[in-house]
Amino acid sequence: MAWPTTDAFASTWHAACATDAVLAALAGPWSVSFAIAQDGDAVRFSFENGRIAAITAPAFTIGAPATVWAKFLLPTPPRHHHVVLAMIARVAEVSFAGDFKTFAQHCHLVRRVLEIGKWLALGNALPAPAALRPSLPPPPPGGRIAHTIAVRINGIPHSIAYEEAGTGRDVLCLHTAGADLRQFHRLMADPRIIAGHRLIAFDLPWHGRSAPTPGAVPGSWRLNTDLYVEIIMQFVKAAGLDNPIVLGASMSGEICLELALRHPEAFRGIIACESTDNVPNRQTPWAFHPEINQSLFVPEWIHGLMAPQSPAECAAEVLWHYAQGGPGVFWGDIHFYSGEWNATDRVHRIDTNRCPLVMMTGEYDYSCTAEMSEATAAKIPGVRFRRMEGIGHFPFAENPPLFAGYLLPELERLR
């Protein structure tokens, strides 16, 4: 089933947008017009002062053939067809025409308009729910303990925030770019995991409760490989961690590969999720642009990296964490993730006999695809690679119960 092309459906779609509670909450002193096109037909949407208004010329048009939109409109779309940013990035038949900066300013609005249209196209009654994702019961109490610790990084003293939960083998948990240790709260509440493992997660400087580098210029954060390794190793030393297992994803999955190469003796094993030896073309100027609202754009940029099966509550937490990032912090992390980081010349030297290495990547990750991770794994003798079905780029945060099913067997092997 593709988009209905009747005038009646377009009118119903417009009317649903005019009464939608999510769009009403986004209303403000802004105006935009855009179009959604299918095989030459287009439905235009115009907003004035944040409200549906008379149709004007579109600033941009997102188009695709009916066969592509049919995949988007499935209750559970296949990977790369679940949100428009993934489609633009990975589906060759999808076209974008017009001003991309205007799209970046309003991509959260486009997503909601498409969600409403999909809800209607599937034959559901209004109002459309705030999220089309499944729901998840609240987690049990976690029993987390919060700390701060003094850590010297390149000779400069920092106060680093960290939390721990559970007893047993230490598992050092590294958050993703632009986020913080709250990504691990639900894993820290999973009795299956904390019964035999002590999970420890810390906030990088400039992230979460860890303050910026003392005396640094606001907005100057730039992460690189050497600095990242230094921060982790100094934290391990200061916190007195005993030969921990390391768990990371995305940029922290990348640094896991570097830790396996540089410090194999320091870790019982490493679980690198959503990692590869090089991720090109994922830096975006709109994450640190004075005409773009960072707290709206950055969450939207990463929203499509999560699988559609990921629970609404978990996805909302991920987006909220990203909305709270400091100015330029996400940009500075991506400087490492998809810029300075390139290990194509050295990952083959990782010795998995000295440090067991597991690589796992979610099928819906369109930034570091499962194919990219598997190609890197093929260069490392002795590595274990697993493709995680129904998971995207933030496995431990977007769907902790499902991810735990992949994680627990690996933790047991590493014991």
C-alpha positions as CSV (number, residue, x, y, z in Angstrom):
1,M,0.0,0.0,0.0
2,A,1.4,3.4,-1.1
3,W,0.1,6.9,-0.3
4,P,-3.5,7.3,-1.4
5,T,-3.5,10.0,-4.1
6,T,-7.0,11.2,-3.7
7,D,-7.9,14.8,-2.9
8,A,-10.0,13.5,0.0
9,F,-7.0,11.8,1.6
10,A,-4.9,15.0,1.3
11,S,-7.7,17.0,2.9
12,T,-8.1,14.5,5.7
13,W,-4.3,14.6,6.2
14,H,-4.3,18.4,6.4
15,A,-7.2,18.4,8.8
16,A,-5.5,15.8,11.1
17,C,-2.3,18.0,11.2
18,A,-4.4,21.0,12.1
19,T,-5.7,19.3,15.2
20,D,-2.7,17.2,16.2
21,A,-1.5,17.8,19.8
22,V,2.2,17.2,19.0
23,L,2.2,19.8,16.1
24,A,0.2,22.2,18.4
25,A,3.0,21.9,21.0
26,L,5.6,22.8,18.3
27,A,3.7,25.9,17.1
28,G,5.6,29.2,17.4
29,P,7.0,32.1,15.4
30,W,8.0,30.1,12.4
31,S,6.6,29.4,8.9
32,V,7.5,26.8,6.3
33,S,6.1,25.0,3.3
34,F,7.1,21.6,2.0
35,A,5.8,18.7,-0.2
36,I,5.8,14.9,0.0
37,A,5.8,13.5,-3.5
38,Q,5.0,10.1,-5.0
39,D,5.5,9.3,-8.7
40,G,4.8,12.8,-9.8
41,D,1.9,13.5,-7.4
42,A,2.5,15.7,-4.3
43,V,0.8,16.7,-1.1
44,R,1.9,20.1,0.1
45,F,1.9,21.3,3.7
46,S,2.2,25.0,4.7
47,F,2.5,26.4,8.2
48,E,2.3,30.0,9.2
49,N,3.2,30.9,12.8
50,G,3.4,27.2,13.4
51,R,-0.1,26.4,12.3
52,I,-1.5,24.8,9.1
53,A,-2.2,27.6,6.6
54,A,-3.0,28.2,3.0
55,I,-0.8,26.3,0.6
56,T,2.3,28.2,-0.7
57,A,5.3,27.2,-2.8
58,P,7.3,24.5,-1.1
59,A,10.9,25.2,0.2
60,F,11.8,21.6,-0.3
61,T,10.3,18.4,-1.6
62,I,10.9,14.8,-0.5
63,G,10.0,12.3,-3.2
64,A,10.0,8.6,-3.8
65,P,8.2,6.0,-6.0
66,A,5.2,4.3,-4.6
67,T,7.2,1.1,-4.1
68,V,9.4,2.9,-1.6
69,W,6.6,4.7,0.2
70,A,4.8,1.3,0.5
71,K,7.7,0.0,2.6
72,F,7.6,3.1,4.8
73,L,3.9,2.6,5.3
74,L,4.3,-0.9,6.6
75,P,3.4,-1.3,10.3
76,T,7.1,-2.3,10.9
77,P,9.1,-1.0,8.0
78,P,12.3,-2.7,6.8
79,R,15.6,-1.1,7.7
80,H,16.4,2.2,6.0
81,H,12.7,2.8,5.2
82,H,11.4,3.6,8.7
83,V,12.0,7.3,8.9
84,V,12.7,10.0,6.2
85,L,16.3,10.8,7.3
86,A,17.2,7.1,6.9
87,M,15.5,7.0,3.5
88,I,17.4,10.1,2.3
89,A,20.7,8.7,3.5
90,R,20.4,5.1,2.3
91,V,17.6,4.6,-0.2
92,A,18.7,5.5,-3.7
93,E,15.2,6.1,-5.1
94,V,14.5,8.8,-2.6
95,S,15.0,12.3,-3.8
96,F,15.4,15.7,-2.1
97,A,14.9,19.0,-3.9
98,G,15.1,22.4,-2.4
99,D,16.8,24.1,0.6
100,F,18.3,21.5,2.9
101,K,18.9,24.1,5.6
102,T,15.2,24.8,5.8
103,F,14.6,21.1,6.0
104,A,17.2,20.8,8.9
105,Q,15.3,23.6,10.7
106,H,12.0,21.7,10.4
107,C,12.9,18.0,10.1
108,H,11.1,17.3,13.4
109,L,8.0,18.8,11.9
110,V,8.3,16.7,8.7
111,R,8.6,13.5,10.8
112,R,5.4,14.3,12.7
113,V,3.5,15.1,9.5
114,L,4.6,11.8,8.0
115,E,3.7,9.9,11.2
116,I,0.2,11.4,11.0
117,G,-0.2,10.5,7.3
118,K,1.0,6.9,8.0
119,W,-1.5,6.6,10.9
120,L,-4.3,7.6,8.5
121,A,-3.0,5.5,5.6
122,L,-3.1,2.4,7.8
123,G,-6.8,3.0,8.5
124,N,-6.5,4.1,12.1
125,A,-8.8,6.5,13.8
126,L,-7.7,9.9,15.0
127,P,-6.0,11.3,17.0
128,A,-2.6,9.8,16.1
129,P,-0.6,8.8,19.2
130,A,2.4,10.9,20.1
131,A,4.6,7.9,19.0
132,L,3.9,5.0,16.7
133,R,6.3,2.8,18.7
134,P,5.3,0.0,21.0
135,S,5.1,0.7,24.7
136,L,7.2,-0.8,27.6
137,P,6.4,-1.2,31.3
138,P,8.5,0.9,33.7
139,P,11.7,-0.7,34.9
140,P,12.1,-2.1,38.4
141,P,14.1,0.1,40.9
142,G,17.7,0.1,39.9
143,G,19.6,0.7,43.2
144,R,22.1,2.8,41.4
145,I,24.8,4.6,43.4
146,A,26.1,8.0,42.1
147,H,29.6,9.2,42.6
148,T,32.1,11.9,41.5
149,I,35.8,11.2,41.3
150,A,38.9,13.3,40.6
151,V,40.6,12.3,37.4
152,R,43.7,13.9,35.8
153,I,43.4,14.0,32.0
154,N,46.5,15.1,30.2
155,G,47.7,16.6,33.5
156,I,44.5,18.6,34.1
157,P,42.2,17.7,37.0
158,H,38.6,16.9,36.2
159,S,35.6,16.0,38.3
160,I,34.0,13.0,36.6
161,A,30.5,11.8,37.4
162,Y,29.8,8.1,37.4
163,E,27.2,5.6,38.6
164,E,27.3,1.9,39.5
165,A,24.8,-0.9,40.1
166,G,25.1,-4.6,40.8
167,T,27.8,-6.9,42.1
168,G,30.3,-9.2,40.4
169,R,32.6,-8.7,37.4
170,D,33.1,-5.0,36.5
171,V,31.6,-3.9,33.3
172,L,32.6,-0.4,32.1
173,C,29.8,1.1,30.1
174,L,30.7,3.9,27.7
175,H,27.9,6.3,26.4
176,T,27.4,7.4,22.8
177,A,28.2,10.7,21.2
178,G,26.5,13.7,22.7
179,A,24.8,11.6,25.4
180,D,25.6,10.6,29.0
181,L,25.5,7.7,31.4
182,R,21.7,7.8,31.7
183,Q,21.7,5.6,28.6
184,F,22.5,2.6,31.0
185,H,19.9,3.2,33.7
186,R,17.6,0.5,32.4
187,L,20.4,-2.0,32.0
188,M,21.4,-1.1,35.6
189,A,17.9,-2.1,36.7
190,D,17.9,-5.5,34.9
191,P,18.2,-8.2,37.6
192,R,19.5,-10.7,35.0
193,I,22.6,-8.5,34.4
194,I,23.3,-6.9,37.8
195,A,23.1,-10.2,39.7
196,G,26.5,-11.2,38.4
197,H,28.0,-8.0,37.2
198,R,28.8,-4.5,38.5
199,L,27.9,-2.0,35.8
200,I,29.9,1.3,36.0
201,A,29.1,4.2,33.6
202,F,30.7,7.6,33.6
203,D,30.0,10.9,31.9
204,L,32.8,12.2,29.6
205,P,33.9,15.8,30.3
206,W,31.4,18.3,28.9
207,H,28.7,15.6,29.1
208,G,25.9,14.9,31.6
209,R,27.1,15.8,35.2
210,S,30.8,16.0,34.2
211,A,31.8,19.6,33.8
212,P,33.8,21.0,30.9
213,T,37.5,21.0,31.0
214,P,38.5,23.7,33.5
215,G,39.3,27.0,31.8
216,A,38.2,25.8,28.3
217,V,36.4,28.1,25.9
218,P,32.7,27.2,25.7
219,G,32.0,25.3,22.5
220,S,35.6,24.2,22.1
221,W,35.1,20.5,22.9
222,R,36.7,18.3,20.2
223,L,37.2,14.6,20.9
224,N,40.0,12.6,19.2
225,T,41.4,9.1,19.6
226,D,44.3,9.8,21.9
227,L,42.2,12.0,24.2
228,Y,39.4,9.4,24.3
229,V,41.8,6.6,25.3
230,E,43.5,8.8,27.9
231,I,40.1,9.7,29.5
232,I,39.0,6.0,29.7
233,M,42.3,4.7,31.1
234,Q,42.6,7.5,33.7
235,F,39.1,6.8,34.8
236,V,39.8,3.0,35.1
237,K,42.8,3.8,37.2
238,A,41.1,6.4,39.4
239,A,38.0,4.2,40.0
240,G,40.2,1.1,40.8
241,L,38.4,-1.1,38.2
242,D,39.6,-4.7,38.2
243,N,40.2,-5.9,34.7
244,P,36.7,-4.9,33.5
245,I,34.7,-5.9,30.5
246,V,34.1,-2.8,28.3
247,L,30.8,-2.1,26.6
248,G,30.3,0.6,24.1
249,A,28.3,1.6,21.0
250,S,28.7,4.1,18.1
251,M,31.7,6.3,19.0
252,S,32.3,4.3,22.1
253,G,32.1,1.2,20.0
254,E,34.9,2.6,17.9
255,I,37.1,3.4,20.8
256,C,36.5,-0.1,22.1
257,L,38.5,-1.3,19.0
258,E,41.3,1.1,19.9
259,L,41.3,-0.1,23.5
260,A,41.6,-3.7,22.3
261,L,44.6,-2.7,20.3
262,R,46.4,-0.4,22.7
263,H,45.6,-1.9,26.1
264,P,44.6,-5.6,25.7
265,E,46.0,-6.5,29.1
266,A,43.8,-4.0,30.9
267,F,40.4,-5.6,30.0
268,R,38.8,-9.0,30.5
269,G,37.0,-8.6,27.2
270,I,35.5,-6.0,25.0
271,I,32.0,-5.7,23.5
272,A,32.0,-3.2,20.7
273,C,28.5,-2.4,19.3
274,E,27.8,-0.3,16.2
275,S,31.5,-0.1,15.5
276,T,33.6,-0.2,12.4
277,D,37.1,1.0,11.4
278,N,35.8,4.1,9.6
279,V,32.5,5.9,9.4
280,P,32.5,8.6,6.6
281,N,30.0,11.4,5.9
282,R,28.2,11.5,9.3
283,Q,29.3,14.9,10.4
284,T,26.7,17.5,9.7
285,P,27.1,21.3,9.9
286,W,23.5,21.7,11.1
287,A,24.5,20.3,14.6
288,F,26.5,23.5,15.3
289,H,24.9,26.1,13.1
290,P,23.6,29.4,14.5
291,E,20.4,29.2,12.5
292,I,19.5,25.7,13.6
293,N,18.0,24.9,17.0
294,Q,20.5,22.3,18.3
295,S,18.1,20.9,20.9
296,L,15.5,20.1,18.1
297,F,17.8,19.1,15.3
298,V,20.3,16.8,17.1
299,P,17.6,14.5,18.5
300,E,16.0,14.4,15.1
301,W,19.3,13.5,13.4
302,I,19.7,10.5,15.7
303,H,16.0,9.6,15.9
304,G,16.0,7.6,12.7
305,L,19.0,5.6,13.9
306,M,16.7,3.7,16.3
307,A,14.6,0.7,15.2
308,P,10.9,1.1,14.9
309,Q,10.4,-1.8,17.3
310,S,12.2,0.2,20.0
311,P,9.8,1.1,22.8
312,A,8.4,4.6,22.9
313,E,9.5,5.2,26.4
314,C,13.1,4.3,25.6
315,A,13.2,6.3,22.4
316,A,11.8,9.3,24.3
317,E,14.6,9.0,26.9
318,V,17.3,8.9,24.2
319,L,15.8,12.0,22.5
320,W,15.6,13.9,25.7
321,H,19.2,13.1,26.6
322,Y,20.3,14.4,23.2
323,A,18.2,17.5,23.6
324,Q,20.1,18.4,26.7
325,G,23.6,18.4,25.3
326,G,25.8,21.4,25.7
327,P,26.5,23.7,22.8
328,G,28.7,22.0,20.2
329,V,29.2,18.9,22.3
330,F,27.6,16.5,19.8
331,W,29.5,18.3,17.0
332,G,32.8,17.8,18.9
333,D,32.1,14.1,19.5
334,I,31.2,13.5,15.8
335,H,34.6,15.2,15.0
336,F,36.0,11.9,16.4
337,Y,33.2,9.5,15.3
338,S,33.1,10.5,11.6
339,G,36.3,12.6,11.1
340,E,39.4,12.0,13.1
341,W,38.7,8.3,13.7
342,N,40.1,6.0,11.0
343,A,41.5,2.6,12.0
344,T,41.5,0.9,8.6
345,D,45.3,0.6,8.9
346,R,45.4,-1.1,12.3
347,V,42.4,-3.0,13.3
348,H,43.9,-6.2,11.8
349,R,46.6,-6.0,14.5
350,I,44.1,-6.6,17.4
351,D,45.0,-9.8,19.2
352,T,41.9,-11.5,20.4
353,N,43.9,-14.0,22.3
354,R,45.1,-11.3,24.6
355,C,41.7,-9.5,24.8
356,P,38.6,-11.3,23.6
357,L,36.5,-9.1,21.3
358,V,32.8,-9.2,20.4
359,M,31.3,-7.0,17.7
360,M,27.5,-6.6,17.5
361,T,25.5,-4.2,15.3
362,G,21.8,-3.5,14.9
363,E,20.1,-4.2,11.6
364,Y,18.4,-0.7,11.6
365,D,21.6,1.3,12.1
366,Y,22.0,3.3,8.9
367,S,25.1,5.2,10.2
368,C,27.3,2.2,10.9
369,T,25.5,-0.5,9.0
370,A,25.7,-4.2,9.9
371,E,27.6,-4.7,6.7
372,M,30.2,-2.1,7.7
373,S,30.8,-3.8,11.1
374,E,30.9,-7.2,9.6
375,A,33.6,-6.1,7.1
376,T,35.7,-4.7,9.9
377,A,35.2,-7.9,11.9
378,A,36.5,-9.9,8.9
379,K,39.8,-8.2,9.3
380,I,40.3,-9.2,13.0
381,P,41.2,-12.9,13.6
382,G,39.2,-14.5,16.4
383,V,36.5,-11.8,16.7
384,R,32.9,-12.8,17.3
385,F,30.4,-10.8,15.2
386,R,26.6,-10.8,15.7
387,R,23.9,-8.9,13.8
388,M,21.2,-7.8,16.2
389,E,17.7,-8.0,14.7
390,G,15.1,-5.4,15.7
391,I,17.8,-3.0,17.1
392,G,19.3,0.2,15.8
393,H,22.3,2.4,16.7
394,F,21.7,2.7,20.5
395,P,21.2,-0.9,21.6
396,F,21.6,-0.5,25.4
397,A,19.4,2.6,25.5
398,E,16.8,2.2,22.8
399,N,15.7,-1.3,23.6
400,P,17.4,-2.6,26.8
401,P,15.3,-5.8,27.2
402,L,15.9,-6.9,23.7
403,F,19.6,-6.0,23.8
404,A,20.0,-7.9,27.1
405,G,19.2,-11.1,25.2
406,Y,22.2,-10.4,23.0
407,L,24.4,-9.1,25.8
408,L,24.0,-11.8,28.5
409,P,25.4,-14.7,26.5
410,E,28.5,-12.7,25.7
411,L,29.0,-11.6,29.3
412,E,28.8,-15.3,30.3
413,R,31.4,-16.3,27.7
414,L,33.7,-13.5,29.0
415,R,33.3,-14.7,32.6
